Amino acid sequence: MRATILILMLLILPSSLLSYLSHSSEIDPIESLNAHYDSVIHEHEKIIAYLKERNESKLERTILEYIETFQKRITLYMSS
């Protein structure tokens, strides 16, 4: 059990740090930080709804979109 928790922490902490860094300033020349926050909240709401509905296809599509958005933010942050 402790090994599982440690592994999860090692996986989650770096992504949490990257998330914090990519959301800490205006880095996207097209989308404002507030607009990005709104889209993230909307994605989270969709993920929760699809989990409740047990709609795997929509859940998978939304999670992939979420990951792509995160990757874009990280790339913008690293290139700014």
Secondary structure, DSSP 8 states (H G I E B T S, - for coil): -HHHHHHHHHHHHHHHHHHHHHTSS---SSS-HHHHHHHHHHHHHHHHHHHHHT-HHHHHHHHHHHHHHHHHHHHHHHH-
